[in-house]
Structures are given as C-alpha cells and as structure tokens.
C-alpha cells in the first residue's frame, strides 16, 4: 500500500511550486487541489488543516504543514518514515 499525499495550493504560488517540485523530484505521487481553480476546496483545506496559508500538505490525512515543513521533513529523513507509514503503522 502506498502513502496518500495531498496538497492544497494554487497554480501560481511559488511556495506551492516548490512543494510540487520536491514531490515530483522524489517521484512521490500526490493528489492536488488547486484553490484558484476549485475555490470550494479552500473550505475543505481549512477544515482538514486548520490553516489558511498555502500550500498545505497532508500525508495519510495528517497535516504536515507547508513547503518549508515538507523540505525540513525531507532533509531530516522523516519524510521517508511518514511515507512508509499507513494509518500510524510502519510498513
């Protein structure tokens, strides 16, 4: 089973572009919700993440923060651990 990665952002935000670039460079599949094209997703992002700043990234339905948080997780090796976890259980 593969970890579920989701990103809420916009098509033009440089922080959103940076987050997508990291995920793409690591060949991590993700579902993207572009708020500028799907404005109703903003309400869902606020409900799920509790934050307005974009991007907002979730791994297995757990909010992990924005692009800087994602980069710190990657640099520390924690991103690999989160991606290898399903429903709080290590694979």
Beta strands, then each sheet from edge to edge (+ up, - down):
strand 1: 5-9
strand 2: 31-34
strand 3: 56-59
strand 4: 62-65
strand 5: 85-86
strand 6: 89-90
sheet 1: 2+ 1+ 3- 4+
sheet 2: 5+ 6-
end
